Amino acid sequence: MQYPVTGFALNTSRLAAIGCLFATMVALAGCSKIELDRNEGAPLVWSDLRGQWVLVNYWAEWCKPCLKEFPN
């Protein structure tokens, strides 16, 4: 089912996404020593990604479109 999206809702969503991006950047600024497990073997270290674009995909377990994107 598709829902109509108004200009106000779209702009609000964009501003929220930008706010989340900046909050993430500030929160991770001092987290260069964090290591994340990967299925590929070697851990992912944040400092190895310095200077590269990183997509952080936020989602919620109650969000049906999110669950379609990540079913497992």
VENKACOR-V15988 format. One record per residue. N is the residue number from 1. OMEGA is omega as a letter, one per 20 degrees, with the letter a starting at -180 (* if undefined). Layout:
N/OMEGA  N/OMEGA
//
This chain:
1/r  2/r  3/r  4/r  5/r  6/r  7/r  8/a  9/r  10/r  11/r  12/r  13/r  14/r  15/r  16/r  17/r  18/r  19/r  20/r  21/a  22/r  23/r  24/r  25/r  26/a  27/a  28/a  29/a  30/a  31/a  32/a  33/a  34/r  35/r  36/r  37/r  38/r  39/a  40/r  41/a  42/r  43/r  44/a  45/a  46/a  47/r  48/a  49/a  50/r  51/r  52/r  53/r  54/r  55/r  56/a  57/r  58/r  59/a  60/a  61/r  62/a  63/a  64/r  65/r  66/a  67/r  68/a  69/r  70/a  71/a  72/*
//
